[in-house]
Structures are given as C-alpha cells and as structure tokens.
Amino acid sequence: MQKPDLIYVAGHCGLVGSALVRALGTAGYRNLLLRTRFQLDLRDQSAVRHFFRSTRPDHVFLAAARVGGILANATRPGEFIADNLAIQSNVIGAAREFGTRRLLFLGSSCIYPRDAPQPMSERCLLSGPLETTNRAYAVAKIAGIELCRAFHRQYGMRCLAVMPANLYGPWDHDDAERAHVIPALVRKVLEAKRRGRPEVVVWGTGRALREFLHSDDLAAACLLLMQLPDKEFDRLLADDGIAPLVNVGSGKEISIAELAALVAELAGYGGRLAFDRSRPDGTPRKLLDSSRIAVLGWRPKVTLREGLAKLLAAAEQEVKLAEEPVPQTSPASAPHPSPFPR
C-alpha cells in the first residue's frame, strides 16, 4: 500500500472505520474513498458494483458491518446474519471483479467456539459449537473468512481477515439496544453519577472474562498488515491449515465485575454495582493468541485504564455540550457538534 494509492474504507463512520481513517491520515495517506451508508448501501449489489466499477480502489478496508452487543444480537439475529452476509459478499465480490489489489476484512473474536482452549489461536476456527447469543453474527463473519480463502485459492486475490478482541474507543454506539459492554457501562455509570442514583445494574454475573483492545491499536495493526511486502502478506494467506486470518488482541484479560469497578473509579462514581444474574454472560472467556501479528512487530500501546479515561472524558464533555443552551447571538450560530455523531 503506497501513499498515492486509492484506498476505500468501508464503514468509515463507525468505531473501527473512523480509527482507520485517523491512522491513514496520520501516516500520510490522503487518497481516501469514503461513503456513508446513506450514500452507498453496501447491501445493494448493483450499487456496490457501480461504485467499484467507477472508482476502482487499489486497496479496501472492509470495516462496515451490522454490529451490536448481546441484546441486539439476541433480538435481531436475522438482520445480523442477512445484512452482514450481503455486505461481505457484495464488497469482496466487487473488489475481486474490479481489480482491487488487497482487501482487509474485519471480523470479531466471536467466530471462535464458545469453549475453545485459551488463548484462542487461528487454528480454533470451526473446531466446536459457537456461543448461542451471537451465533448469527459469528456465522456471517466465518462466511466472510471462507470467502476470502476461496477467492484467494481460485482467483489469487489478496484478501486477508483480521479478528480483533473486544474493541472500544471513540465513535462507538452507546445506546441501550446496540451498545457493547464498555460504552454501555460508561453510559450507565455517568448517568447514575449525574442523577445521583445509588446503584448501577450490570448484566450477568460479572465473572465472564474479556480481552479489550483500543480501536486505535487495531488500526495500527491493520496498517502494518496492508503495508507488508507482497511475500510477507502472501505468507499469511498460505493455506497450511490456517485460514487467511490474523488475531489482534491486547493479551490481557479482565472480568466484567473488575471492568465495571474500573469504570466507576475513573468516573468518580461511588454507588453500588449490582449484577443482574438473569441476564446472559455470553462466552465465559475470550482471550486471543495474537502471536502471528506480534512476530511482525506490532504491540498495543493504549492501556485499558488510559483508554477508558479518555473515553469517559469525551463522554462527559459530550453531555456538557449537549446541556449548554444554544447562544442567541445570530442565525449563523450553531450548537456545538458532538464528538460522537450518531
């Protein structure tokens, strides 16, 4: 991937896509193709083919997806599997058809079996039953990985999948229905603090273990992979019993109970944390073996404490700006823009 190359970031408004855009800009890549879902519906095969035919990007970061936490996955599995299958098939298919040189497909660690041995290596794929709460999403992502493998085998397409640990960072959803655990906890704790509530309810037992990775660290890993020389990149695609797949994780675990306590501490909230055991924990443990990316020289830089502190500060600032009265100076005046546009 060279500086003059045309680079399409699919899903640039989301958690991962926005981090990729920041990382590409910092690294000096200026020739970026960006489309919102209102400008280009990636579920529409005809529209996607027209876009690729007219622009012919050299490289593609496929970060667009229907995503969400346990509640969204459990209540809308049809949308999660159908939308993600369509997005992946359309984008990867059009990229192959119209000459994209490399494509990076972003997935999720939920592709691995619920009870996979820890830490989970890429060889664990398809080795056991999936977690039921996000099975539809996981199956869609597994299909995307297999599409990458099939297109590489049949057409020689350089198409690599990246499976990150649980991600967090700016531009994530924090609404009750779609939120993953960190933005959900941040929203709950800050709201309880602001309203003086004595208790915050956390889903599950609190015993489940999770590995978290900041979106900026994932973006750095993705750039490293796309900047590899062809021989090194092709080595990751070689079919030696491993799918064209690279894990990216921090290597550190924390229980949901410890995570909630850390969020409360950093937010200055002194109330009680109550665990609703009627709610699902999800997979008991999800720790990735990230040795394939580590041998290439990548290491995470943002600690969980640092990342959470920044996220809380930004969320508190957003609330403060939202509560400020709009200045009555002139018609040209406008309210402060939110750092987390929806």
N, C-alpha and C positions, 0 to 999 in steps of 0.2 A: 504494500500500500504506500504509494508515493504522494507527496504534497499536491501535485496538480490533478490527481485522480478525482473522478466524480464519485462521491460517497453518499449512498442513501441510508438514512437512519429511519427505519420504520418504527413508529411509536415514540417519536421524539418528545412528546409532551408528558410521558409517564416517568415513573421512578428511574428505570434503567435507561430509557432513551435520552432523558434530559442529562443524566450523568455522562452518557456517551458524547453528547453534543458539547458539554463543557470540556471533557477530556480532549476531544478532537480539536476544539478551538485553541486550547492551551498549547497543544502540540503543533499548532501552525497549519492545520487542515482547514481550508476556507471554502472549498468547493463542495458544499453540502446540499443534498436534496432533502427537503423537509416538507411533509404534508400532514395536516391534521386529519382526523377520521372524518371530518365534515367535508374536506377537500378530496379525500380518496378513501372510499370504503373498501378495505382490504378483503372483505368477504365477497366482493363483486369481482368475479373472474375477468369479465370483459373490461372493467375499468382498470384493473391491475395490469392486464396485458397491454392496454393502450398506454398506460403510464410508462411501463418498461420499454415499449417499442419507441416511444417518443423521446425518452431521456437516456436510455441505455447506460445505467450506472456501472462503474467499474467494480465497486465493492458495495456489499449490503450488510448492514447490521439489522437483523430481524428481532427487534425488541417489542414489537406490537403483539398484544395478546389480551384476551379477557382474563382478568386476574381478580383474586379476592381471598378473603380469609375463610375460616371454617364455615361460617354462616352462609356466605354467598355460594361456596362450593356445594354445601349440603342442600340448599333450597333451589338452586338453578343449575343442576348438573347438565341438563340438555343444552343450555346456552354455552356452558363451559366447553363441552366436547365439540358441538357443532361449529361454533364460532372459531375456535382455535384450529380445528381441522381445516376449515375453509381458508383462514388467514395463511396458515403454513403452506398448504398446497398451492394456493394462488401465487404467493410471493416466491417460493422456492422454484415452482414451475416456470414462472415468467423470467426469473433470474437466469435459469438454465437456457431457456429459449432465446433470450436476447443478449447473451454473451457476457453476463456478469462473471468476473474473474474469480472472486472469492465471496463467500457468504458465511456469516456467523449467525447461528441460530441460538437464541437464548431460551433456556428451559428452566427447570426447577428441580431441586433435590427430591421432590415428592415422586419422581419417576422410579425411585428405588423401592424394593419391597419393605413392607411395614416392619418386619422383624429381621432385616438384613444385618449381617455382622458389622460391628462398628470398629473403626471408621469404615464407611462405605466406599469401596473403590468402583471404578467404572465397570469392572467385571461383574458387579452385582446386578446389573440391568437384566430384567426378565428372569431373575432367579427365584422368585417367590411372589406370594399374593401382595397386592397393594393395600394401602390404608383406605378404608371404605369412605371416609369423609371427603376425600379429594380424588377418588378413583377416576372420575370422568376427565378431569383436568390432566391427571397423570397419563392416562391412556392417549390423550391428544398429543401431549409432549413426546411420549415414546414414539408415536407415529411420525412426528417430525424428525426425530433422530433416525428412524429407519428410512425415511425419505432421503435424508442426507446420505446415508450409507448406500442406498440403491442408486441414487443419481451419480455418486462417485464411481461405483462399480460399472454402471452401464455407460455413462457419458464422460467420465473423468472430471466431473465438476468438483471444484474445491469447495466443499460445503462442510463446515465443522460446527458441532453443537457444544455449547457451554452450559454446564449445570451449576448454578451458584447455590450457596447456602441461603438461609432465610435473610432476605435483604431489608434494609431500612435506609432512610435518607430523605432529603427534600423532594417535594412533588409527589409524595405518596398519598393514597386515599386515606382519610381518617374518619369517614362517615361510618355509622354503626353497622351497616349492612356489608360493606365491601372491605373494611379495614383488616389488615394483618395485625398481628399481636402488638407490635411496638407502637404504631400510630394509634391503635385502639386504646392502649394503656395511657399514652400521652394525653389523648383527648379526655379520657375518663378522669385522670388524676388532676389535670389542670382545671377541668370543670368543677370537680369536687372542691378543690382549693379555692376557686373563685367564689363558689356559692356557700362555702363553709360547711360542706357535708362531712359527717363524721366517718363515712365508710365508702370504700370503692370496691365494687364487686368484680372479681376476676373469674373468667371462665375456667372450669376444670379444677383439678386437684392442686395444681401448681407444681406437680412433681415432674411433668414432662420436661425433657432436656432439649435445648435448641442451640444451634450454632448460628451466630449472626454476622453479617458482612455488610459494611457500608457500601452504598451504590457507587461511590467514587473509587473505591478499591476494585470493585468488579469492572468498572470502565477501564481502569488502568490495565487490568489483566486482558481485557478484550483487545485493547490497542496493541499490547505486546504480541498477542497471537496473530493479529492481522498484519503486523509489521515483520513477522518472521520471513526469512528467505524461503523460497519455494520448497527446497529439500527438507527443511525442518518442519514446515507446515504439512507437507505430504507425509512425513513420518507419523504425524498424529492421525492421519486418515488411513494409514495402512491397516488392513484387516488381519490382525493377528489374534483374533478372539475378542478384541475390544472394539466397541462401536466408535465411530468418529466423534468422540466425546471427551470433554475435559472438565473435571470438577474444579470449582473455585470456592474455597472456604477459608475462614479465619483460623481453623484448627482449635478453637476454644468453645467450650460449652457453658451454658448457664441454665438453671432451672427457671421455669416461668415464675415461680414464687420469688426467687432471687432477682429476676428481672423486674418484677413489679416493685419490689422493695427499692431497687436502684433508681427506677423512675421516680418513685415517691421522694426519695432522698434528694435527688438532683432538683426536683421541682419545689422542694421545701414544704412538702405536704406531710402533716403529722397525724393524719387519720388512720383508721384501721383498714387493712386489706382483708377482705372476705372472699373465700373461694367457693364458687357455685359448683359443687360436685355433680349436679345433674347435667352439667354441660360437658361435651366431649373434650378430652385432652388431645385427640389426634394421635399421630405416631409417637410412641414413647420416647424415641431418641433418634436424632438425625445428624450424625457427625460425618463429614465428608473426608475422604482420603484425597488430599489435593497435591499429591507428590508429582503428578505429571506437569502441573503448572509451576510447581516450586523448583523443579530442576531447570526450568527455563529462566530462573532468576526473579520471579515475581514473589513479593511478600506483601501482606496487607499493612497499611500504615495507620489507619484510623482505629483507635481502641474503642470498645463499646462505650466506655464512660465518656470519652471525648465526643463520640458521635451523638450520643443521647443528649449531652449537654447542649450541643449546637442545635439539635432538633427541638428541644424544649425552649431554648431562647427564641428560635424563629417562630415557634407556635405561639408563645406568649406575646411576641411582637405583632403577630397577625391579629390576635384577639384585641390588643390595644388599639391597633389601627382601625379595626372594624368598629370599635366602640366610640372612636373620636367623631364629633359632629363635623359634617361637611362644611368647610368655610363658605360663608355667604358673601364672598367678595365680588365675584363676577361670573357670568355664564361660562367662562372658559375654565373655571375652577373644577377640579375633579377629585373624587376621593382617592386616597392612597391605594395603589394597586396591591393586591395580595401576593405575598411571596409564594403562595401555594395555589395557583389558579386551578380551578376545577374544570 
